Amino acid sequence: MDKERQSPTGILGFPVAPMDTNGKLDLRGLEKNIHFLMDEGLSSIFVGCGAGEFHAISNEEYREMVEVAVAATKGKVPLYTGVGGNISHALEQTKISEELGAEGYLILPPYLIDPSPEGLYNYLSTLIASTSLNAIVYHRDNCQLNLDILQRLIDYPQLVGFKDGIGNNELNNELTHVIGDRLEWINGMPLAEATMASYVNLGFRSYSSAISNYIPHISQIFYDALLNEKKDVLNDVYQEVILPIHRIRRQKKGYAVALIKAGMEIVGLPIGTSVRPPVASVEKEHYQQLEQIIKKALEKFPKEDDNAKIIMK
């Protein structure tokens, strides 16, 4: 428990849960998705999380996904899993993650209940303490933390990161100034690139990237421009890629998942666009709009042969 701990940093990779037309999990497709993200230089892999349709997979499928991810990553990059929802199932998932050799897990919100602060602390602390693995808490939906809860949770050495999906930067400012570098601060807003410029000023240096599943080199261009103050490049990426995709994503609930699979199909990745209810597939009109955005983006920002690495200022 006293080992040196570090959260994944930089652009974090969140593979999808590929499914065939009958809704059956495609483990071969998941393996290809993970290898693609690693080959494109993403810093870590988070399997079975929001993009991986955590809400719709059984714990048996969850185990299969983690097994594939462990075999695919082979310790080359940090591997994290998603755990959460029903506390009993979540504890099964922390044990599966530990048993199979993940480095840590991202704790997703509890199921259905809108908890009191004490109830939320009990939920999170139970999961954090259940294994020796690293843990990251996801501040979103009905898992809304405050300074008091987070200060109590950092007593657990397993807690290495705080991922924000709410967008309350008044609170984020308080948290980062009081807690400082004890935690890695991660932007987990939908299409995080759309808000990352404001998060960087608060000390957030890492984020989960949905578009990295289909145009990862543009995520790299964006992040390099942001960190190194290349304002013209940054503006072009926002105007030509980030904001247009974000406008489509806001058209329909569930697009945070479905739009990723649509983008992957558009660029030729063998994933398919099938999703499980209650998420619905991308409508034809929006699919075509995304297709045009990606086409123009690839013309404006062509992919180089080698993967440029982010240079921190």
BELSULUR-V164170 format. One record per run of one state. SS is the DSSP state (h for helix, s for strand, l for the rest). FROM is the first residue (numbers start at 0). LEN is the number of residues. If there is no record, write none. Layout:
{{SS FROM LEN} {SS FROM LEN}}
//
This chain:
{{l 0 10} {s 10 3} {l 13 5} {s 18 1} {l 19 5} {s 24 1} {l 25 1} {h 26 13} {l 39 4} {s 43 4} {l 47 6} {h 53 3} {l 56 2} {h 58 15} {l 73 4} {s 77 8} {l 85 1} {h 86 14} {l 100 3} {s 103 7} {l 110 6} {h 116 13} {l 129 4} {s 133 7} {l 140 2} {s 142 1} {l 143 3} {h 146 7} {l 153 5} {s 158 6} {l 164 4} {h 168 14} {l 182 1} {s 183 4} {l 187 4} {h 191 3} {l 194 1} {h 195 5} {l 200 5} {s 205 3} {l 208 3} {h 211 16} {l 227 3} {h 230 19} {l 249 5} {h 254 12} {l 266 17} {h 283 17} {l 300 13}}
//
